[in-house]
Amino acid sequence: MAARPPAAPARIPFWRDVRVLGVLAQIALTVAIVAGLAWLGRNVITGLSRLGEAQFLCDDGSSNFRCFFNFMNLPASFDIGELPIDYLPTDSYWRALQVGLLNTLKVAASGILLATVLGVFTGIAVLSSNWLLRSLAAGYIDLIRNTPLLVQLFFIYFAVIITLPPVRESLSPGLSIFVSQRGIYMPSPVFTSAALPWLAFLLMAVVQFQVLWVILGQREQATGRPSNRLLWSGLSALAVVVLGWFFAVNFSSNQAVLVSRGSRVGQARSTLEGLQDVVLRRLPIARLTPDQLATVDPDVLDEAALTVCVVRGSPTEANFTAQLRAAHIPYDLDRSDRPDQATAAYVEGDCEVFAGTRVILAAERATLEEPDSHLLVTLTEYPVVISTPQLEGLNMAGGARLTPEFTAILFGLVLYTAAFIAEIVRAGILAVHRGQSEAARALGLSEAQRLRLVVLPQALRVIIPPLTSQYLNLTKNSSLAIAVGFPDIVAVTNTMMNQAGRPVQVIVLVMLAYLAISLSISALLNWYNRRVALVER
């Protein structure tokens, strides 16, 4: 009897076929997305049509979609409280947008750096064997993570910063740092024109350090004997830096002071000695030392102070005042916004010394009625000068200032984001197998060496991906700066939107700005994540 052929398998209906259902689902999803985008596009076009052709006005008076952003060339006509770059109300909306974007980048960059430092320290502290340190870190994390960021910003700004003492009663923790209602004043570096050649020497020092490090390392491998690479490479780089400083100070000075010939400043061995003689002729002391100056009546000292004209915020102001303080010369500054205003004050007798760059002083000296009766004296110019804040009248002058609004948004973002980063760091450290730490201790490594050389390098592979999200969150949370009055890109564009009546264009620009920042941060951290990732064979 012949065997029957096997029966053909039953055909699955298409409505039960997984492959067919998958294709249909993708088609349906695609249609839904296209329909949604079409609906949004139609609403935008309808809304723009209702707003009228004024949304697309061109420079020639016609209306065209290509002129969607032409209104950005109009004058902004509003002030901005914090200016990272020069800006006037007569500048265009584009310039105002740049100011807001730079303020956002300043908050984001500073916040990411400080939040990373605080978060890593707190994440390590949570795992500490010290009960007090561990409890404080855990309490900080629980408190910050479970309260809204906006509430924290209001508390920092209204309950902490605004209640600080006035500027004349500023709190000073030392190091020329002053804290008051007007913000935080601190020393800041000021780069003069002599900094450029010195920076070239700095670059040479870095290259020399790297080359000597490699050479000494190769010698160590060849001989098997340590050569103290760090010491010799560092000393060689330091020698180049010092040589560059000496060269910049002695051969690239571009600053000078304008004084009358009758002051006899030009006859002294140096400019500062000549200015010291000018002040000493007015005081009943032999030398300008702190001890002898303390014996002089304050009113007499104020009358004998050297009056100096400078351009406000110029490198010459920081360089010259630093040298006057080092020489213990009492002085009184007359600041102007432009060189011609300083020249006018000098001519009217409001000051006896005009400090500035040699080119500007030579040009201003030529405009005087009797230029030969005034003398240009070279001033020593240091590549970098530390400008320190000083109380002058009712305000602080010099140094760097963190405004109350910037301080509030920065501290709020740092404290909030650092709490989440701390948890990420803690999880990354715990993800490293315990045997790694036991092996490090068995080799005699200290706890700091164990963390730095064994645990943290392996934990980075776990930390970096979620850390990227926290950096993005910090950047986007900076838009809450409007709550404390800081002029970030959201605050500036809100003013633009209300003033220009172009909501769609302005919102598009804000979205593109945040998109560009977020993609840049993601690309950078993804590249670094690939660098630290394990490479499997």
C-alpha positions as CSV (number, residue, x, y, z in Angstrom):
1,M,0.0,0.0,0.0
2,A,1.5,3.3,-1.1
3,A,2.3,6.0,1.6
4,R,0.2,9.1,1.5
5,P,2.1,12.4,0.9
6,P,2.2,14.7,3.9
7,A,-0.7,17.1,4.2
8,A,0.2,20.7,3.3
9,P,0.3,23.0,6.4
10,A,-2.8,25.1,6.9
11,R,-2.5,28.7,5.5
12,I,-2.5,31.3,8.2
13,P,-5.0,34.1,7.6
14,F,-3.3,37.4,7.0
15,W,-5.1,39.0,10.0
16,R,-3.2,36.5,12.2
17,D,0.1,36.6,10.4
18,V,2.7,38.3,12.6
19,R,4.7,39.5,9.6
20,V,1.7,41.0,7.9
21,L,0.5,42.6,11.1
22,G,4.0,44.2,11.7
23,V,4.0,45.7,8.2
24,L,0.5,47.0,8.6
25,A,1.4,48.5,12.0
26,Q,4.4,50.4,10.5
27,I,2.2,51.7,7.7
28,A,-0.4,52.8,10.1
29,L,2.1,54.5,12.3
30,T,3.7,56.3,9.3
31,V,0.3,57.5,8.1
32,A,-0.5,58.8,11.6
33,I,2.8,60.7,11.9
34,V,2.4,62.2,8.4
35,A,-1.2,63.2,9.2
36,G,-0.1,64.7,12.5
37,L,2.7,66.7,10.9
38,A,0.3,67.9,8.2
39,W,-2.2,68.9,10.8
40,L,0.4,70.9,12.7
41,G,1.7,72.5,9.5
42,R,-1.8,73.5,8.4
43,N,-2.4,75.0,11.9
44,V,0.8,77.0,11.6
45,I,0.0,78.3,8.2
46,T,-3.5,79.2,9.2
47,G,-2.2,81.0,12.3
48,L,0.3,82.9,10.3
49,S,-2.4,83.8,7.7
50,R,-4.5,85.2,10.5
51,L,-1.6,87.3,11.8
52,G,-1.3,88.8,8.3
53,E,1.4,89.5,5.7
54,A,3.3,91.6,8.2
55,Q,4.9,88.3,9.5
56,F,6.8,88.1,6.2
57,L,7.7,91.7,5.4
58,C,10.8,92.1,3.3
59,D,13.1,95.1,3.2
60,D,11.5,96.4,0.0
61,G,8.0,96.3,1.5
62,S,6.9,93.2,-0.2
63,S,5.7,90.0,1.6
64,N,7.4,86.7,1.1
65,F,8.1,83.5,3.1
66,R,11.8,84.0,2.4
67,C,11.7,87.1,4.7
68,F,10.6,85.0,7.7
69,F,13.4,86.3,9.9
70,N,14.0,89.8,8.3
71,F,12.5,91.4,11.4
72,M,15.6,90.3,13.3
73,N,17.5,93.1,11.6
74,L,15.4,95.8,13.3
75,P,16.7,97.6,16.4
76,A,15.9,95.7,19.6
77,S,15.1,98.9,21.6
78,F,15.4,97.3,25.0
79,D,18.1,96.9,27.7
80,I,19.6,93.7,28.9
81,G,20.8,93.5,32.5
82,E,23.9,91.2,32.1
83,L,26.1,91.7,29.1
84,P,28.8,89.1,28.2
85,I,29.5,91.1,25.0
86,D,28.9,94.8,24.0
87,Y,25.3,95.6,23.4
88,L,23.2,98.7,23.0
89,P,19.4,99.0,22.6
90,T,20.0,100.3,19.1
91,D,21.5,97.0,18.1
92,S,19.5,94.4,16.2
93,Y,17.4,91.6,17.5
94,W,20.2,89.2,16.3
95,R,22.6,90.9,18.7
96,A,20.1,90.6,21.6
97,L,19.7,86.9,20.8
98,Q,23.5,86.5,20.9
99,V,23.6,88.1,24.3
100,G,20.8,85.8,25.6
101,L,22.5,82.7,24.1
102,L,25.9,83.6,25.6
103,N,24.3,84.0,29.0
104,T,22.7,80.6,28.7
105,L,26.0,79.0,27.6
106,K,27.7,80.8,30.6
107,V,25.2,79.3,33.0
108,A,25.3,75.9,31.4
109,A,29.1,75.6,31.2
110,S,29.7,76.9,34.7
111,G,26.9,74.7,36.1
112,I,28.2,71.5,34.4
113,L,31.7,72.0,35.7
114,L,30.7,72.8,39.3
115,A,27.9,70.2,39.5
116,T,30.3,67.5,38.3
117,V,32.8,68.4,41.0
118,L,30.2,68.6,43.8
119,G,28.4,65.5,42.5
120,V,31.5,63.3,42.3
121,F,32.6,64.4,45.8
122,T,29.1,63.7,47.2
123,G,28.8,60.4,45.5
124,I,32.1,59.3,47.0
125,A,31.1,60.7,50.4
126,V,27.9,58.6,50.5
127,L,30.0,55.5,50.4
128,S,32.5,56.8,53.0
129,S,33.1,54.9,56.2
130,N,32.8,58.1,58.2
131,W,29.3,58.2,59.6
132,L,29.0,62.0,59.8
133,L,30.2,62.6,56.2
134,R,28.0,59.8,54.9
135,S,24.9,61.0,56.7
136,L,25.4,64.6,55.6
137,A,25.8,63.5,52.0
138,A,22.8,61.3,52.1
139,G,20.7,64.0,53.7
140,Y,21.7,66.5,51.1
141,I,20.8,64.1,48.3
142,D,17.4,63.3,49.8
143,L,16.5,66.9,50.4
144,I,17.5,68.3,47.1
145,R,16.1,65.4,44.9
146,N,12.7,65.6,46.6
147,T,12.0,69.3,46.3
148,P,11.2,71.2,43.1
149,L,14.0,73.1,41.4
150,L,11.8,76.2,41.1
151,V,11.2,76.3,44.8
152,Q,14.9,76.0,45.5
153,L,15.6,78.9,43.1
154,F,13.1,81.1,44.9
155,F,14.5,80.2,48.3
156,I,18.1,80.9,47.2
157,Y,17.2,84.2,45.6
158,F,14.6,85.7,47.9
159,A,15.5,84.0,51.3
160,V,19.3,84.0,51.0
161,I,20.8,86.5,48.5
162,I,18.3,89.4,48.9
163,T,18.6,89.2,52.7
164,L,22.4,89.6,52.6
165,P,23.9,92.9,54.0
166,P,24.4,96.0,51.8
167,V,27.6,96.5,49.8
168,R,29.2,98.7,52.4
169,E,28.7,95.9,55.0
170,S,29.8,93.1,52.7
171,L,30.7,89.7,54.2
172,S,34.3,88.8,53.4
173,P,35.5,85.2,53.9
174,G,39.0,86.3,52.9
175,L,41.0,86.2,49.7
176,S,39.5,89.6,48.6
177,I,36.0,88.0,48.2
178,F,33.0,90.1,49.2
179,V,29.4,88.9,49.4
180,S,26.5,91.3,49.5
181,Q,23.0,92.1,48.1
182,R,24.6,93.1,44.9
183,G,26.3,89.7,44.3
184,I,29.7,88.2,44.9
185,Y,32.8,90.2,44.1
186,M,36.0,88.3,43.7
187,P,39.5,88.7,42.2
188,S,39.8,88.0,38.5
189,P,42.7,87.8,36.0
190,V,43.1,90.6,33.4
191,F,45.2,89.9,30.3
192,T,47.1,92.8,28.8
193,S,48.6,93.1,25.4
194,A,51.8,91.5,26.8
195,A,49.9,88.3,27.4
196,L,50.1,87.2,23.7
197,P,53.9,86.6,23.6
198,W,53.7,85.0,27.0
199,L,51.0,82.6,25.9
200,A,53.3,81.6,23.1
201,F,55.9,80.7,25.6
202,L,53.2,78.8,27.6
203,L,52.4,76.7,24.5
204,M,56.1,76.0,24.1
205,A,56.3,74.9,27.7
206,V,53.4,72.5,27.2
207,V,55.1,71.0,24.2
208,Q,58.5,70.7,26.0
209,F,56.8,69.0,29.0
210,Q,55.3,66.4,26.7
211,V,58.5,65.8,24.7
212,L,60.6,65.5,27.8
213,W,58.0,63.2,29.5
214,V,58.2,60.8,26.5
215,I,62.0,60.9,26.3
216,L,62.4,60.2,30.0
217,G,59.8,57.5,29.8
218,Q,61.7,55.8,27.0
219,R,64.9,56.0,29.0
220,E,63.2,54.4,32.0
221,Q,62.0,51.5,29.9
222,A,65.5,51.1,28.4
223,T,67.5,51.3,31.6
224,G,64.9,50.0,34.1
225,R,65.7,52.9,36.5
226,P,63.2,55.7,37.5
227,S,64.1,59.2,36.3
228,N,61.5,61.3,38.2
229,R,59.8,62.3,35.0
230,L,57.3,64.7,36.7
231,L,59.9,66.7,38.5
232,W,62.2,67.3,35.5
233,S,59.5,67.8,33.0
234,G,57.8,70.3,35.3
235,L,61.0,72.2,36.0
236,S,61.8,72.5,32.3
237,A,58.3,73.8,31.6
238,L,58.5,76.2,34.5
239,A,61.8,77.6,33.2
240,V,60.2,78.3,29.8
241,V,57.2,80.0,31.5
242,V,59.5,82.2,33.6
243,L,61.6,83.1,30.6
244,G,58.5,84.0,28.6
245,W,57.3,86.3,31.5
246,F,60.7,88.0,31.6
247,F,60.6,88.6,27.8
248,A,57.0,89.8,27.8
249,V,57.6,92.3,30.7
250,N,60.8,93.7,29.3
251,F,60.2,93.7,25.5
252,S,56.5,94.0,24.8
253,S,55.3,96.8,27.0
254,N,52.5,98.9,25.3
255,Q,51.3,100.9,28.3
256,A,52.3,104.4,29.5
257,V,51.2,107.3,31.6
258,L,50.7,110.9,30.5
259,V,52.0,113.5,33.1
260,S,53.1,117.1,33.0
261,R,56.8,117.8,32.7
262,G,56.6,119.8,35.9
263,S,55.9,116.7,37.9
264,R,59.5,115.5,37.2
265,V,58.2,111.9,36.9
266,G,60.3,111.4,33.8
267,Q,63.5,112.2,35.7
268,A,63.2,109.3,38.1
269,R,64.8,105.9,37.5
270,S,61.4,104.4,37.1
271,T,57.8,105.6,36.6
272,L,56.7,104.3,40.0
273,E,59.6,106.0,41.8
274,G,58.7,109.3,40.1
275,L,55.1,108.9,41.2
276,Q,56.2,108.1,44.8
277,D,58.2,111.3,44.8
278,V,55.2,113.2,43.7
279,V,53.1,111.9,46.7
280,L,56.0,112.1,49.2
281,R,56.3,115.9,48.5
282,R,52.8,116.3,49.9
283,L,53.2,114.1,53.0
284,P,55.3,114.6,56.2
285,I,57.0,111.2,55.9
286,A,60.2,110.0,54.4
287,R,59.0,106.8,52.7
288,L,55.8,105.2,51.5
289,T,55.6,102.2,53.8
290,P,52.5,100.8,55.6
291,D,53.9,101.7,59.0
292,Q,54.6,105.3,58.0
293,L,51.4,105.7,56.1
294,A,49.5,104.6,59.2
295,T,50.8,107.6,61.1
296,V,49.4,110.1,58.6
297,D,46.0,111.7,59.2
298,P,43.4,110.1,56.8
299,D,42.2,113.6,55.6
300,V,45.8,114.5,54.8
301,L,46.3,111.2,53.0
302,D,43.2,111.7,50.9
303,E,44.4,115.2,49.9
304,A,47.9,113.8,48.9
305,A,46.5,110.9,47.0
306,L,47.5,110.6,43.3
307,T,44.6,111.3,41.0
308,V,44.6,109.0,38.0
309,C,42.4,109.1,34.9
310,V,41.7,105.7,33.2
311,V,39.3,104.1,30.8
312,R,36.8,102.1,32.8
313,G,37.5,98.3,32.7
314,S,40.6,98.6,30.6
315,P,43.7,96.4,31.2
316,T,45.6,99.5,32.0
317,E,43.4,100.2,34.9
318,A,44.1,96.8,36.5
319,N,47.8,96.8,35.6
320,F,48.5,100.4,36.9
321,T,46.4,100.2,40.1
322,A,48.0,96.8,41.0
323,Q,51.5,98.5,40.7
324,L,50.3,101.5,42.7
325,R,49.1,99.3,45.5
326,A,52.3,97.2,45.5
327,A,54.3,100.5,45.8
328,H,52.0,101.7,48.6
329,I,51.1,104.8,46.6
330,P,47.7,106.2,47.7
331,Y,45.5,107.0,44.6
332,D,42.1,108.1,43.6
333,L,40.7,107.0,40.2
334,D,38.6,109.0,37.8
335,R,37.1,106.5,35.4
336,S,35.7,107.4,32.0
337,D,33.9,105.4,29.4
338,R,36.1,106.7,26.5
339,P,39.6,108.0,26.0
340,D,38.5,111.4,24.9
341,Q,36.5,111.8,28.1
342,A,39.5,110.8,30.1
343,T,41.6,113.4,28.2
344,A,39.0,116.1,28.9
345,A,39.2,115.3,32.6
346,Y,43.0,115.4,32.4
347,V,42.9,118.8,30.7
348,E,40.5,120.2,33.2
349,G,42.7,119.2,36.1
350,D,40.5,116.5,37.5
351,C,43.5,114.1,37.5
352,E,47.3,114.5,37.3
353,V,48.1,111.2,35.6
354,F,46.4,109.7,32.5
355,A,47.1,106.0,32.2
356,G,46.4,104.1,28.9
357,T,48.0,102.4,25.9
358,R,50.9,104.2,24.3
359,V,49.1,104.6,21.0
360,I,46.0,106.2,22.5
361,L,48.0,108.5,24.8
362,A,50.1,109.7,21.9
363,A,47.0,110.5,19.9
364,E,45.3,112.3,22.8
365,R,48.5,114.2,23.6
366,A,48.6,115.5,20.1
367,T,45.1,117.1,20.7
368,L,46.3,119.2,23.7
369,E,47.0,122.9,23.3
370,E,50.6,122.5,24.5
371,P,51.6,118.9,23.9
372,D,55.3,119.5,24.6
373,S,54.5,120.4,28.2
374,H,53.2,116.8,28.8
375,L,55.4,113.7,28.8
376,L,54.7,110.1,27.9
377,V,56.4,107.8,30.4
378,T,56.6,104.1,29.9
379,L,54.7,101.9,32.3
380,T,55.8,98.3,33.1
381,E,53.2,96.0,31.6
382,Y,52.7,92.5,33.1
383,P,51.1,89.8,30.9
384,V,48.5,88.9,33.6
385,V,47.3,91.1,36.4
386,I,45.0,90.1,39.2
387,S,42.2,92.7,39.6
388,T,40.9,92.8,43.1
389,P,37.6,94.4,44.2
390,Q,37.9,97.5,46.2
391,L,35.1,99.5,48.0
392,E,34.9,102.9,46.4
393,G,32.1,105.1,47.6
394,L,28.8,103.2,47.6
395,N,29.9,100.4,45.3
396,M,32.7,97.9,44.6
397,A,35.2,98.6,41.8
398,G,37.6,96.1,40.1
399,G,37.6,92.3,40.1
400,A,34.8,90.1,38.8
401,R,31.2,90.3,39.9
402,L,28.6,87.5,40.0
403,T,25.2,89.3,39.9
404,P,22.5,88.1,42.4
405,E,20.5,86.7,39.5
406,F,23.4,84.7,38.0
407,T,24.4,83.5,41.5
408,A,20.9,82.3,42.2
409,I,20.4,80.4,39.0
410,L,24.0,79.0,39.1
411,F,23.8,77.8,42.7
412,G,20.3,76.4,42.2
413,L,21.3,74.4,39.1
414,V,24.5,73.2,40.7
415,L,22.9,72.0,44.0
416,Y,20.0,70.4,42.2
417,T,21.9,68.6,39.4
418,A,24.8,67.5,41.7
419,A,22.4,65.5,43.8
420,F,21.5,63.4,40.8
421,I,25.1,63.1,39.7
422,A,26.0,61.9,43.2
423,E,23.6,59.0,42.8
424,I,25.0,58.2,39.4
425,V,28.5,58.2,40.8
426,R,27.5,56.1,43.7
427,A,25.9,53.5,41.4
428,G,28.9,53.5,39.1
429,I,31.3,52.8,42.0
430,L,29.1,50.0,43.4
431,A,29.0,48.5,39.9
432,V,32.7,47.8,40.1
433,H,33.3,44.3,41.5
434,R,34.3,44.2,45.1
435,G,37.3,42.0,44.2
436,Q,38.9,45.0,42.4
437,S,39.0,47.0,45.6
438,E,40.3,44.0,47.6
439,A,43.1,43.5,45.1
440,A,44.0,47.2,45.3
441,R,44.2,47.0,49.1
442,A,46.3,43.9,48.8
443,L,48.8,45.7,46.7
444,G,49.1,48.3,49.4
445,L,47.3,51.1,47.5
446,S,45.8,53.9,49.7
447,E,42.1,54.6,49.5
448,A,42.7,57.7,47.3
449,Q,44.9,55.6,44.9
450,R,42.3,52.8,44.9
451,L,39.6,55.3,43.8
452,R,41.7,57.1,41.3
453,L,43.6,54.2,39.7
454,V,41.2,51.3,40.0
455,V,37.6,52.1,40.8
456,L,36.8,55.3,39.1
457,P,38.3,54.4,35.7
458,Q,36.1,51.3,35.6
459,A,33.1,53.1,37.0
460,L,33.2,55.7,34.2
461,R,31.8,53.1,31.8
462,V,28.7,53.0,33.9
463,I,28.6,56.7,34.9
464,I,29.0,58.5,31.5
465,P,25.6,57.5,29.8
466,P,23.3,58.7,32.6
467,L,25.7,61.6,33.2
468,T,24.9,62.9,29.7
469,S,21.3,63.1,30.5
470,Q,22.0,65.2,33.6
471,Y,24.1,67.6,31.6
472,L,21.3,68.0,29.2
473,N,18.8,68.5,32.0
474,L,20.9,71.2,33.5
475,T,21.2,73.0,30.2
476,K,17.4,72.9,29.7
477,N,16.6,73.7,33.3
478,S,18.6,76.9,32.8
479,S,15.5,78.3,31.1
480,L,14.1,78.7,34.7
481,A,16.5,81.7,35.0
482,I,13.6,83.9,34.0
483,A,12.1,83.2,37.4
484,V,14.9,85.1,39.1
485,G,15.3,87.8,36.4
486,F,18.5,86.5,34.8
487,P,18.5,87.4,31.1
488,D,19.1,84.0,29.4
489,I,17.9,83.2,26.0
490,V,14.3,82.5,27.2
491,A,14.0,85.8,29.0
492,V,15.5,87.8,26.0
493,T,13.3,86.1,23.4
494,N,10.2,86.6,25.5
495,T,10.9,90.3,25.3
496,M,11.6,90.0,21.6
497,M,8.3,88.1,21.1
498,N,6.2,90.6,22.9
499,Q,7.9,93.6,21.2
500,A,8.1,92.3,17.6
501,G,4.9,90.3,17.5
502,R,6.6,87.3,15.8
503,P,6.0,84.4,18.2
504,V,6.5,81.6,15.7
505,Q,9.9,82.8,14.5
506,V,11.2,83.5,18.0
507,I,10.1,80.1,19.3
508,V,11.7,78.4,16.3
509,L,15.0,80.2,17.1
510,V,14.8,79.2,20.8
511,M,14.2,75.5,19.8
512,L,17.1,75.5,17.3
513,A,19.4,77.0,20.0
514,Y,18.6,74.4,22.6
515,L,18.7,71.7,20.0
516,A,22.2,72.7,18.9
517,I,23.5,72.9,22.5
518,S,22.0,69.5,23.4
519,L,23.3,67.8,20.3
520,S,26.8,69.3,20.9
521,I,26.8,68.0,24.5
522,S,25.6,64.6,23.5
523,A,28.1,64.3,20.7
524,L,31.0,65.2,23.0
525,L,30.0,62.8,25.8
526,N,29.2,60.0,23.3
527,W,32.7,60.4,21.9
528,Y,34.2,60.3,25.4
529,N,32.1,57.2,26.2
530,R,33.5,55.4,23.2
531,R,37.0,56.2,24.4
532,V,36.5,54.7,27.9
533,A,34.3,51.8,26.7
534,L,35.7,48.2,26.9
535,V,37.1,47.0,23.6
536,E,36.2,43.3,23.1
537,R,38.4,41.1,21.0
